[in-house]
Amino acid sequence: MAETTQVTVIGGGSSGLMAAVSASRAGAEIVLLERLDRVGKKLLATGNGRCNLSNADCSLSRFYGGDPAFIAQVLTRFPVASTIDFFEALGIACKTEDQGKIYPQSDQASAVLDVLRWELDRLHVEVRTGCEVTGIARAGAGFALSLSGGKEIGAGRVILAGGGKAGPQFGSDGSGLRLAQKLGHHLIEPLAAIVALRLGAAFLRRLKGVKFVGRVEVRCGDDVLRQEAGEILFTDNGVSGPPVLQLSRTAAVALQQNKAPRIVLDLFPDSGLEELDAALANRFRLQGHKSLAMGLVGLLNKRLIPVLLAEAGIPDPSLPCGALPAQERQRLAALLKGWSFPVVGTQPWPQAQVTAGGIALDEVDPATLESRLVPGLYFCGEILDVDGDCGGFNLQWAWSSGWLAGRSAASR
Ligand SMILES: Cc1cc2nc3c(=O)[nH]c(=O)nc-3n(C[C@H](O)[C@H](O)[C@H](O)COP(=O)(O)OP(=O)(O)OC[C@H]3O[C@@H](n4cnc5c(N)ncnc54)[C@H](O)[C@@H]3O)c2cc1C
C-alpha cells in the first residue's frame, strides 16, 4: 500500500469540503478524494446558482430523519451563527431574504465554492479529483482504500461524505451508501425528496407548462398531511413548483407506506367555496350569451378550461354560460377548490434535490459522528438519515455535520 494519510475525506461535496477544512484547521494531515473531475459540482447548482446556504430559522421542525435529538446535537455544535461567521471570515458577505433564507451577497454559488477551495489551498489539503473510492477495508489500526484504476492507499481515519442518491449528475450516485453498507451499516431506504411529483391523470400531458398561484395539499383519506402555497406548475405527468417540492417528502413517504396519498389543488385559495360559486354564478349571468369555454377566459388559464370542464362532468364547452344548471356550476366550483389526483411516484433521482433516508442514525455517535460499528470511520452530510426542507436546511446540515466529523476525526 502506497501511503497512509491521517484523515481521508471521501467526497468533495459541501459536507466533505467543510470536513476537510475543519479537520485541517484542527491540525490533521488531510487528503480529499473526489470521483468527479472537480469538487463542489452540486454546490454550484444550489439555489438556482445562488446558493441558499442556510436559514436564519433553523428550527428542528424543518429537519427529518431517524432521530431529532441526534440532529439537534449536531446542529448545536455548529449552528447557523457559526456558519455565517465561518463564511464571513472567508469573505462571503451573507444576506437574509424572505422566509429566513441566507444567500451570499453576490448571489453566486460559485463564490461559496471559490472560498472553500481557496481555504483548502491555504491549508495545504491535498485534493485528488477523478478519484473514486471503490472499496474500504480495515487494515491494522486504519483502513485500506481501493481506488478506481486499481490503486490502493492507506488511511488512518476516514470521513465518508459521498452524499446520497439525489442529483447523481453532480456525483452522488449512491456509491457512498454502498461503501457504508459493505462495512456493515444499515440503510433507511433512500427516497427522492424536494422533487416534482408524478400524478395519475392522462390529461396532464395537455397541461404541461401551465402555472397558477394556489394551494397544494397531500392527503391520505380525509387527513391533510401537509399543505403549502405558492406557484404550482403542471408537468407532462404531474406537478412541480416550490410548494410541491416542499411537500414532496411527505407524499413520497406516504406512498412508500402504501397509504395511497393524493395531491389536492386549490386554484382559488383566497375564496371560500360558496364565495367562489357566487362569483361564478355572477360571471355566467353577466356573460350568459358566451359559451362556457369563452366565459371562463380571463379567469382561468385557457389550457385548463376544457380539462376542468370535462373533469367537472360538463362535457359540452360550447354550452352558453347562462344555460349551465346550478348543480353543474357548483361541481365546477368544488373542483376549482379541491382538484384531486392520486400520487403515483416522484420524478427520478436526477431531478431530486435531496435524499430522505440513508445511514441509520443509531449506528453513529452524535457527539462525534464516528461509526459505532467501525471505529475510525466518520460520516457527514446527506449520506446520513437526515434531510431538511427546501430553504437552506440541507446545506446547513452539510456544514454542521461536516464541521463536526472533521473536528472529531482530527482529534481522535
Ligand atoms: C439542484 C440542487 C439544488 C439544491 N439547492 C440547495 C439550496 O439552495 N440549499 C440547500 O440547503 N440545499 C440545496 N440542495 C441540497 C444540497 O446541495 C445537498 O443536501 C448537499 O450538497 C449535500 O452535501 P453532501 O456533501 O452530503 O453531498 P454532495 O454534495 O452530493 O457531495 C457528495 C460528493 O461525493 C462524491 N462521491 C460520491 N461517492 C464517491 C466515491 N465513492 N469516491 C469519491 N467521491 C465520491 C460525489 O461526486 C460528490 O462530489 C440542492 C441540491 C440540488 C441537487
Ligand as a Chemical Component Dictionary entry (heavy atoms), coordinates in Angstrom:
data_LIG
# 
_chem_comp.id                   LIG 
_chem_comp.type                 NON-POLYMER 
_chem_comp.pdbx_formal_charge   0 
_chem_comp.three_letter_code    LIG 
# 
loop_
_chem_comp_atom.comp_id 
_chem_comp_atom.atom_id 
_chem_comp_atom.alt_atom_id 
_chem_comp_atom.type_symbol 
_chem_comp_atom.charge 
_chem_comp_atom.model_Cartn_x 
_chem_comp_atom.model_Cartn_y 
_chem_comp_atom.model_Cartn_z 
_chem_comp_atom.pdbx_ordinal 
LIG C1  C1  C 0 -30.140 21.245 -7.895 1  
LIG C2  C2  C 0 -29.953 21.268 -6.393 2  
LIG C3  C3  C 0 -30.141 22.461 -5.720 3  
LIG C4  C4  C 0 -30.004 22.495 -4.322 4  
LIG N1  N1  N 0 -30.133 23.706 -3.685 5  
LIG C5  C5  C 0 -29.967 23.758 -2.349 6  
LIG C6  C6  C 0 -30.012 25.012 -1.661 7  
LIG O1  O1  O 0 -30.093 26.090 -2.280 8  
LIG N2  N2  N 0 -29.903 24.992 -0.303 9  
LIG C7  C7  C 0 -29.736 23.835 0.406  10 
LIG O2  O2  O 0 -29.669 23.880 1.634  11 
LIG N3  N3  N 0 -29.626 22.648 -0.217 12 
LIG C8  C8  C 0 -29.717 22.577 -1.567 13 
LIG N4  N4  N 0 -29.573 21.381 -2.206 14 
LIG C9  C9  C 0 -29.214 20.181 -1.401 15 
LIG C10 C10 C 0 -27.719 20.238 -1.027 16 
LIG O3  O3  O 0 -26.979 20.637 -2.145 17 
LIG C11 C11 C 0 -27.226 18.873 -0.533 18 
LIG O4  O4  O 0 -28.012 18.444 0.550  19 
LIG C12 C12 C 0 -25.760 18.931 -0.097 20 
LIG O5  O5  O 0 -24.948 19.388 -1.152 21 
LIG C13 C13 C 0 -25.281 17.564 0.354  22 
LIG O6  O6  O 0 -23.893 17.640 0.585  23 
LIG P1  P1  P 0 -23.050 16.318 0.696  24 
LIG O7  O7  O 0 -21.623 16.744 0.846  25 
LIG O8  O8  O 0 -23.604 15.418 1.710  26 
LIG O9  O9  O 0 -23.243 15.556 -0.697 27 
LIG P2  P2  P 0 -22.922 16.020 -2.186 28 
LIG O10 O10 O 0 -22.936 17.488 -2.304 29 
LIG O11 O11 O 0 -23.817 15.208 -3.035 30 
LIG O12 O12 O 0 -21.412 15.564 -2.404 31 
LIG C14 C14 C 0 -21.011 14.222 -2.432 32 
LIG C15 C15 C 0 -19.697 14.167 -3.181 33 
LIG O13 O13 O 0 -19.095 12.897 -3.001 34 
LIG C16 C16 C 0 -18.576 12.439 -4.243 35 
LIG N5  N5  N 0 -18.533 10.984 -4.180 36 
LIG C17 C17 C 0 -19.578 10.138 -4.049 37 
LIG N6  N6  N 0 -19.148 8.860  -3.971 38 
LIG C18 C18 C 0 -17.790 8.908  -4.057 39 
LIG C19 C19 C 0 -16.777 7.895  -4.063 40 
LIG N7  N7  N 0 -17.088 6.616  -3.958 41 
LIG N8  N8  N 0 -15.489 8.288  -4.191 42 
LIG C20 C20 C 0 -15.177 9.601  -4.300 43 
LIG N9  N9  N 0 -16.097 10.597 -4.313 44 
LIG C21 C21 C 0 -17.380 10.247 -4.189 45 
LIG C22 C22 C 0 -19.552 12.990 -5.263 46 
LIG O14 O14 O 0 -19.004 13.046 -6.547 47 
LIG C23 C23 C 0 -19.885 14.353 -4.683 48 
LIG O15 O15 O 0 -19.000 15.351 -5.133 49 
LIG C24 C24 C 0 -29.690 21.303 -3.597 50 
LIG C25 C25 C 0 -29.492 20.120 -4.291 51 
LIG C26 C26 C 0 -29.611 20.092 -5.679 52 
LIG C27 C27 C 0 -29.380 18.786 -6.419 53 
# 
loop_
_chem_comp_bond.comp_id 
_chem_comp_bond.atom_id_1 
_chem_comp_bond.atom_id_2 
_chem_comp_bond.value_order 
_chem_comp_bond.pdbx_ordinal 
LIG C1  C2  SING 1  
LIG C2  C3  SING 2  
LIG C2  C26 DOUB 3  
LIG C3  C4  DOUB 4  
LIG C4  N1  SING 5  
LIG C4  C24 SING 6  
LIG N1  C5  DOUB 7  
LIG C5  C6  SING 8  
LIG C5  C8  SING 9  
LIG C6  O1  DOUB 10 
LIG C6  N2  SING 11 
LIG N2  C7  SING 12 
LIG C7  O2  DOUB 13 
LIG C7  N3  SING 14 
LIG N3  C8  DOUB 15 
LIG C8  N4  SING 16 
LIG N4  C9  SING 17 
LIG N4  C24 SING 18 
LIG C9  C10 SING 19 
LIG C10 O3  SING 20 
LIG C10 C11 SING 21 
LIG C11 O4  SING 22 
LIG C11 C12 SING 23 
LIG C12 O5  SING 24 
LIG C12 C13 SING 25 
LIG C13 O6  SING 26 
LIG O6  P1  SING 27 
LIG P1  O7  DOUB 28 
LIG P1  O8  SING 29 
LIG P1  O9  SING 30 
LIG O9  P2  SING 31 
LIG P2  O10 DOUB 32 
LIG P2  O11 SING 33 
LIG P2  O12 SING 34 
LIG O12 C14 SING 35 
LIG C14 C15 SING 36 
LIG C15 O13 SING 37 
LIG C15 C23 SING 38 
LIG O13 C16 SING 39 
LIG C16 N5  SING 40 
LIG C16 C22 SING 41 
LIG N5  C17 SING 42 
LIG N5  C21 SING 43 
LIG C17 N6  DOUB 44 
LIG N6  C18 SING 45 
LIG C18 C19 SING 46 
LIG C18 C21 DOUB 47 
LIG C19 N7  SING 48 
LIG C19 N8  DOUB 49 
LIG N8  C20 SING 50 
LIG C20 N9  DOUB 51 
LIG N9  C21 SING 52 
LIG C22 O14 SING 53 
LIG C22 C23 SING 54 
LIG C23 O15 SING 55 
LIG C24 C25 DOUB 56 
LIG C25 C26 SING 57 
LIG C26 C27 SING 58 
# 
